[in-house]
Structure formats: structure tokens, C-alpha cells
Amino acid sequence: MSFSDYNCSLIVEPVSLLFLFCSSIARKHRQFGVAQREAGAFPPP
């Protein structure tokens, strides 16, 4: 493994883990999010 490959994996690994984490959260809150999307995505502040 070259240095650039190692550097790239250091970037790719956390990003892919973050994506998996976000997608699992999105799956959990999808039922809740559907009602919000129908009401205009997010309530006004």
C-alpha cells in the first residue's frame, strides 16, 4: 500500500461510516419525516 492509498483510505473510511450512520438514522426517522415533508419539510423557526 502506497502512502497516497493510505491517505485516501483515511478519508474514505470515516466518510463511508458517516454515510452509513446517517442512512441508518434516516431510516429510523423516515416515518416521522414523511409527516414533516408533507407539512413543508421543516416547521418554520
Summary of the structure (lengths in Angstrom):
residues: 45
radius of gyration: 17.2
end to end distance: 49.7
largest distance: 50.9
contacts: 77
relative contact order: 0.08
helix: 78%
strand: 0%
